[in-house]
Amino acid sequence: MLETVRPFLNSHISGPWSAALINLILLVGIFMVSIAVYYLTKWLLRAVEAIVLRSPTSWDDDLLNPSFMRAVSQLSPAMAVRWLIPGLFGETVESVHWLSALTSLYIVWAIVRMFVIFVGNLYTAFLRRPKLRGYAVKGVFQMVKLIFIGIGVIVGLSILINRSPATILTALGASAAVLMLVFQDTILGLVASVQLTANKMLKRGDWIEADNSGINGEVLEVTLTSVKVRNWDNSVSTIPPYSLIKGSFRNYQPMRSSGGRRVVRPIYIDMNTVRFCSAAELSHLDEIGWLEGLGVDPSSRIVNLQLLRLYLDAYLGRHPEVNQQLTYMVRQLEPTPSGLPLELYFFIRNVEWKAFEGIASDIFDHVYAVVHEFGLSIYQTPAGTDLERVNQRT
C-alpha cells in the first residue's frame, strides 16, 4: 500500500521541482502520522495507567509509573517513522538516508532510556518495601543501567559507521586490557557490592566502624563505587566498597537487634583495703538488706571483696535495664600496679546511644558509692591535693 503513494503523487505532480515537492509532501505526511501515533499511544497508555492504579498490588504502580509511560509514548512515533520511510522513499534514496539514520539512533536512545527508567523504578520499589529497603543493591542496579547504556552506545556506533555491532565488540575485545584498567574501580565496586549484599554484611541504616578508614557512623548509601557513611560527629565519609572487603570493619547492627548493648568496664580496688569483714559490718549490711539473696551467713567470716562481688552480681541481676537473657557477671581480673580490677560485664536493654550512656553511668554511680560501704577503696593515682594532705600531716 505504501509503495503506491509515491507513484500516485508522481502522476499528479509534474514540473522541474516535482521530486523535491513530493519528498516534502511525504515528509510532512510522515510528521503528521508520527504526531497522531504519539497521541494515540499516549491515550492507550493512560488507559493502561488507570488499570494499573486500580490493581490490588503496588508493584505495578511503582514499575509502570508516568515516567515510564512517557518513555514508551516517546518511542512510538519514531517506530512509525522508521516503518514509513522505507515504504515511501525506498532504501536507496540518499536524500532521506540521514533521516533514517537519525530515526534509528532515536529509537536506540528511547529504548535504552525506557530500560534505564524501568530499572530505576525497580530500585525505587525496593526502597519502598521495608523488608527490602536495607539491602545494598544500588550498585547492582547501577551496573545494570551501565550495561544497557553500553549496549545502546555500541548499537548507536554501528548505525553511524554502518557496521555490525559484532565488529565493534571484536574491537573492544582486543582492547579489553585497557578497558579493565579504565574501569577498574567500577568492576571492583560491583564485585564488592555483590559480596556485601549476598553475604548480608552491610545495608542501609547499619552502624559500622572501620578503623582503617577512620569511619564510625550510620550507612547512608551503598552505590557501585562508594559507601557513604554519616559519622557521629555529623561529618560524611565516602569510601570505595572494595576497601571494606579488602580490610575489616565492625557492624554493630546485630547488637542493636539483639536487645542488648554490652558494657565491659572495670573498677580498680586498692588491694590494701581487702580484708575480712567484721561482725559489726556484716550485721549492718544485713540490716539494710544488702545481704539478702546472697547466701551469706552473717556469723561467718567472709572477705569484703567477695561480698562486694556477690552484691554487684545480684544488683545487675535485678536491675530493670539490664538484659537478664544475656550474659552478666562481675569478675576479678589479674592485679595491676594500679590496683585490683573488678570488671562488670553486662548488657543494657536500651541500645540508643544517649539513653545507653545514661543508664550505664547511673549503674556505675551506684557502684562507686557502695564500694566504701564494704570497707574497700577505689585505687586512684595521687593528685596534688593528696600530696598536700600528706605534707600537712607530717
C-alpha positions in Angstrom: 0.0 0.0 0.0 2.8 2.4 0.9 4.5 1.7 -2.4 1.6 3.1 -4.3 1.7 6.6 -2.6 4.7 7.9 -4.5 3.6 6.7 -8.0 0.2 8.4 -7.3 1.9 11.7 -6.4 4.2 11.4 -9.5 1.1 11.1 -11.7 -0.5 14.2 -10.3 2.5 16.5 -9.8 4.8 17.5 -12.6 7.4 20.1 -13.2 11.1 20.9 -12.5 10.6 20.9 -8.7 8.2 17.9 -8.6 10.7 15.5 -6.9 11.5 17.9 -4.2 7.9 18.8 -3.7 6.9 15.2 -3.5 9.6 14.5 -0.9 8.4 17.5 1.1 4.8 16.3 1.0 5.9 12.8 2.1 8.0 14.2 5.0 5.1 16.3 6.1 2.8 13.3 5.9 5.2 11.2 7.9 5.5 14.0 10.5 1.7 14.2 10.8 1.4 10.4 11.1 4.0 10.4 13.9 2.2 13.0 15.8 -1.1 11.1 15.5 0.7 7.8 16.6 2.2 9.7 19.6 -1.2 10.9 20.9 -2.9 7.6 20.2 -0.2 5.8 22.1 -0.4 8.3 24.9 -4.2 7.8 25.1 -3.8 4.0 25.2 -1.1 4.2 27.9 -3.4 6.4 30.0 -6.0 3.6 29.9 -3.2 1.1 30.9 -2.2 3.5 33.7 -5.8 3.7 35.0 -5.9 -0.1 35.1 -2.6 -0.2 36.9 -3.8 2.2 39.6 -6.9 0.1 40.2 -4.9 -3.1 40.7 -4.6 -4.5 44.2 -0.8 -4.8 44.1 1.5 -1.8 44.4 4.4 -3.2 42.5 2.9 -2.3 39.1 2.3 1.2 40.4 6.0 1.6 41.1 7.2 -0.1 37.9 4.7 1.3 35.4 4.7 4.9 36.7 4.0 8.0 34.5 7.7 8.5 33.8 8.0 5.0 32.2 4.7 5.6 30.3 6.1 8.8 28.8 9.2 7.0 27.7 7.1 4.3 25.9 4.9 7.0 24.3 8.0 8.8 23.0 9.2 5.6 21.3 6.1 5.0 19.3 6.4 8.0 16.8 10.0 7.0 16.0 8.9 3.4 15.3 6.2 4.8 13.0 8.7 7.0 11.1 11.1 4.1 10.8 8.4 1.9 9.3 7.1 4.6 6.9 10.4 5.8 5.4 11.4 2.5 3.5 7.9 2.1 2.1 7.6 5.8 0.9 11.1 6.5 -0.1 12.8 3.2 -0.7 16.1 2.1 0.9 18.2 3.6 -1.9 17.1 7.2 -1.6 20.2 9.1 -0.4 18.3 12.3 0.3 16.5 10.8 3.2 19.2 8.4 4.4 20.2 10.9 7.1 16.6 10.9 8.4 16.5 7.1 8.6 19.8 7.1 10.5 18.7 9.7 12.9 15.4 7.9 13.4 17.3 4.7 14.2 19.5 6.5 16.7 16.5 8.0 18.3 14.9 4.6 18.6 18.0 3.2 20.3 18.1 6.1 22.7 14.4 5.8 23.5 14.7 2.0 24.2 17.8 2.5 26.4 16.0 5.3 28.3 13.0 3.1 28.7 15.0 0.3 30.2 17.0 2.7 32.4 13.8 4.2 33.8 12.4 0.7 34.4 15.5 -0.3 36.4 15.3 2.9 38.4 11.6 2.2 39.1 12.5 -1.3 40.3 15.1 0.2 42.7 12.6 2.7 44.0 10.2 -0.2 44.5 12.8 -1.9 46.6 13.3 1.3 48.7 9.5 1.4 49.4 9.4 -2.1 50.8 10.6 -2.3 54.5 11.8 -5.9 54.1 13.9 -5.0 51.0 14.9 -1.4 51.8 18.0 -2.3 53.8 19.7 -4.4 51.1 22.7 -2.7 49.5 21.6 -3.3 45.9 22.0 0.2 44.5 25.4 -0.8 43.0 23.8 -3.8 41.2 21.1 -1.6 39.7 23.7 0.9 38.6 25.7 -1.8 36.9 22.6 -3.0 35.1 22.0 0.6 33.9 25.6 0.8 32.6 25.2 -2.5 30.7 22.0 -1.2 28.9 23.8 2.1 28.2 26.9 0.3 26.9 24.7 -1.8 24.6 23.0 1.3 23.3 26.3 3.0 22.6 27.6 0.0 20.7 24.4 -0.2 18.6 24.4 3.5 18.0 28.0 3.4 16.8 27.2 0.6 14.5 24.4 2.7 12.9 26.7 5.7 12.5 29.6 3.8 10.9 27.3 1.3 9.1 29.0 -1.7 10.6 27.7 -4.7 12.5 27.7 -4.5 16.3 29.8 -7.7 16.4 32.6 -5.8 14.7 32.6 -3.1 17.4 32.5 -5.8 20.1 35.5 -7.5 18.5 37.5 -4.3 18.5 36.5 -3.8 22.2 37.6 -7.3 23.0 41.1 -6.5 21.6 41.3 -3.5 23.9 40.0 -5.4 27.0 43.1 -4.8 29.0 42.8 -1.1 28.5 39.1 -1.2 29.4 39.9 -3.2 32.6 42.4 -0.6 33.6 40.0 2.3 32.9 37.0 0.7 34.7 39.0 -0.9 37.4 37.2 0.9 40.3 33.8 0.2 38.7 34.4 -3.5 38.4 35.9 -3.8 41.9 33.0 -1.8 43.2 30.5 -4.1 41.5 32.1 -7.3 42.9 32.3 -5.7 46.4 28.7 -4.6 46.3 27.6 -8.1 45.3 29.6 -9.6 48.1 28.3 -7.1 50.7 24.7 -7.8 49.7 24.9 -11.6 49.1 26.7 -12.2 52.4 24.4 -9.7 54.3 27.5 -7.9 55.6 26.1 -4.3 55.1 22.9 -2.5 54.4 21.5 1.0 54.7 21.0 2.1 58.3 23.7 -0.1 59.8 26.1 1.3 62.3 29.6 0.4 61.2 33.1 1.2 62.3 36.3 0.8 60.2 39.5 1.8 61.9 41.5 1.7 58.7 39.2 4.3 57.1 38.5 6.3 60.2 34.7 6.0 59.9 32.3 5.4 62.7 28.6 6.0 62.0 25.5 5.1 60.1 25.5 3.9 56.5 23.6 6.3 54.3 24.0 4.8 50.9 25.9 1.9 49.1 26.5 2.5 45.4 28.6 1.0 42.7 31.7 3.0 43.5 31.2 4.3 47.1 29.8 3.7 50.5 28.6 6.9 52.2 28.6 7.0 56.0 27.4 9.7 58.3 29.8 9.7 61.3 28.6 10.5 64.8 30.1 14.0 64.6 27.8 14.6 61.6 30.6 14.5 59.1 30.1 12.3 56.0 32.8 9.9 54.9 32.8 8.2 51.4 34.9 5.1 50.8 35.0 2.6 48.0 33.1 -0.7 48.7 36.1 -2.9 48.0 38.1 -1.2 50.8 35.6 -2.7 53.3 36.0 -6.2 51.7 39.8 -5.8 51.5 40.2 -4.6 55.0 37.9 -5.2 58.0 35.0 -3.3 59.6 32.8 -3.8 62.6 29.0 -3.8 62.1 27.0 -3.0 65.3 23.6 -3.7 63.7 23.3 -7.3 65.2 23.9 -5.6 68.6 21.0 -3.3 68.0 18.7 -6.1 67.1 19.8 -8.5 69.8 18.1 -6.5 72.6 21.2 -5.5 74.4 24.3 -3.3 74.2 27.3 -4.5 76.0 29.1 -2.8 78.9 32.6 -4.0 79.9 34.2 -1.7 82.4 36.5 -2.4 85.4 36.8 -0.6 88.6 40.2 -0.7 90.4 40.2 -1.7 94.0 43.0 -0.6 96.4 44.4 -4.0 97.4 45.5 -2.6 100.8 41.8 -2.4 101.7 40.9 -6.0 101.0 40.3 -7.8 104.3 37.8 -9.9 106.3 34.5 -8.2 107.2 33.9 -7.7 111.0 30.7 -9.0 112.6 29.5 -5.4 113.1 29.9 -4.7 109.3 28.1 -7.9 108.4 25.3 -7.1 110.8 25.0 -3.5 109.4 24.8 -4.8 105.8 22.2 -7.4 106.8 20.1 -4.8 108.5 20.0 -2.6 105.4 19.1 -5.6 103.2 22.3 -5.8 101.2 23.0 -9.5 102.1 19.5 -10.6 101.1 19.7 -13.3 98.4 23.5 -13.6 98.5 23.6 -16.8 100.5 25.9 -15.3 103.1 25.8 -16.2 106.8 26.3 -13.0 108.8 28.0 -15.0 111.5 30.7 -16.5 109.1 33.9 -14.9 108.1 33.9 -13.5 104.5 36.2 -11.2 102.6 34.8 -7.8 101.8 35.8 -8.0 98.2 34.0 -11.3 97.7 30.9 -9.8 99.4 31.1 -6.8 97.0 31.2 -9.2 94.0 28.2 -11.1 95.2 26.3 -7.9 95.9 27.1 -6.3 92.5 26.2 -9.6 90.7 22.8 -9.6 92.4 22.4 -5.8 91.7 22.9 -6.4 88.0 20.5 -9.4 88.1 17.6 -7.3 89.4 18.3 -4.1 87.6 15.3 -3.4 85.2 17.6 -2.0 82.4 20.0 -5.0 82.4 19.0 -7.7 79.9 18.8 -10.9 82.0 18.6 -13.1 78.9 22.2 -12.2 78.0 25.4 -12.8 80.0 26.1 -10.7 83.0 28.8 -11.2 85.6 31.2 -9.5 88.0 34.7 -11.0 87.8 38.1 -10.3 89.2 41.0 -9.7 86.8 44.7 -10.0 87.2 46.2 -7.5 89.7 47.9 -4.5 88.1 50.2 -1.7 89.6 47.1 0.5 89.5 45.1 -1.8 91.8 42.9 -4.9 91.5 40.5 -4.8 88.5 36.9 -5.8 89.3 35.2 -6.0 85.9 31.4 -5.6 85.4 30.2 -7.4 82.2 26.5 -6.9 81.2 24.1 -5.8 78.5 21.7 -2.8 78.7 18.3 -3.3 77.0 18.2 0.3 75.6 20.7 0.4 72.7 20.0 4.1 71.8 23.4 5.9 72.4 22.3 8.7 74.7 20.0 6.5 76.8 22.6 3.8 76.9 25.3 6.1 78.3 22.9 7.5 80.9 21.9 4.1 82.2 25.5 2.9 82.3 26.5 6.0 84.2 23.7 5.5 86.7 24.8 1.9 87.3 28.4 2.9 87.9 27.4 5.8 90.1 25.8 3.3 92.4 28.9 1.0 92.2 31.3 3.8 93.1 29.0 4.8 96.0 28.7 1.3 97.6 32.3 0.3 97.4 33.1 2.2 100.6 30.2 0.6 102.4 32.1 -2.7 102.2 35.3 -1.2 103.7 37.0 -1.0 100.3 38.6 1.9 98.5 39.0 2.6 94.8 42.6 3.0 93.7 43.4 6.5 92.4 46.7 7.9 91.4 47.8 10.5 94.0 47.0 14.0 92.9 48.3 17.4 94.1 45.7 17.7 96.9 46.6 14.2 98.2 50.3 15.2 98.5 49.2 18.4 100.3 47.4 16.4 102.9 50.4 14.1 103.4 52.6 17.2 103.9 50.1 18.7 106.3 50.1 15.5 108.4 53.9 15.4 108.6 
